[in-house]
Amino acid sequence: MRSLLRLPALTLSLCVLAGCSDPKIDTSSMPAAVVSIENVREALPAYKRDEFDKALAIMAMPSFSSVALLSPKRMNGAEIAEAANAQMHGLTGDQIIHRADEILRERRAREREQAVRTLTRLSEKQARAEQDAAQLARFRIDSARYYMSQSPYGTPEPVIDLEVTNGTDEAISEVRLQGVVKSDDRATPWINETFYYVISGGLEPGETAKWSLAPNRFGVWGNTQIPGDATFVVTLAGLKDAEGEPLWTSPALSKNEAAKLARLHEEYPGISLIEE
């Protein structure tokens, strides 16, 4: 009698065990996905449901950045079902949460790796530009003057007087300069032009030279309306070596690149750069 009573009890126990297995998501169809997602959610403890909602959104939006995935908006069942993918099929609520956490960690790792590469590239570009700028700065413009003189025929002739010193270790065959002529009472410069000068015989390291240049009087330099007290500023724009090859030409970071570099330093403080 006792054995007969135990059989139904054992059968009931097995049924309970089978029936209490966690529900799983079924993405085989839209209706199945909607129903199964809701069933899985309801089977979770209340404290896990928000986490489950976020995990579903993460798995439904795998292409989002990890920053966006940290606080995804809650999606309703139909939206989740529409975005449901093979990764969700057959998973329980806890497995969904675990997989979403893996997605976030994998995405963070990839984003960090990309950030390191970008930081390395931009930092190296910045360093090269700074090194080249320091080299160019060794070529000094000691004095500069722009004025109008009178030709033998009485016509006004523009003149640029320069004194320079080659403090670099290279012989220089050509200089490219940026000249700006402006007045305090004008927002727009009278002149803002790039010009170059080919040095006859070159300028050796340590040498100083004085040049008197004659710009085209029919161009902007010949503007007779420019007042005599206008300010003239000359900056070095480039140099060529004895073979006529440009020297120290690494470009500075663009505004967008500089902003990106600053943002990456802020997002990834203390990041180690990749050693080349």
Buried (B, 14 or more C-beta within 10 A) or exposed (E): EEEEEEEEEEEEEEEEEEEEEEBBBBBEEEEBBBBBBBBBBEBBEEEBBEBBBBBBBBBBBBEBEBEBBEEBEEBEBEBBBEBBEEBBBEBBBBBBBEBBEEBBEEBBEEBBEEBBEBBBBBBBBBEBBEEBEEBBEBBBBEEBEBBBEEEEEEEBBBBBBBBBBBBBEBBBBBBBBBBBBBBEEEEEBBBEBEBEBEBEEBBEBEBEBEBEBEBEBEEBBBBEEBEEEBEBBBEBBBBBBBEEEEBBEBEBBEEEBEEBBEEBBEEBEEBEEEEE
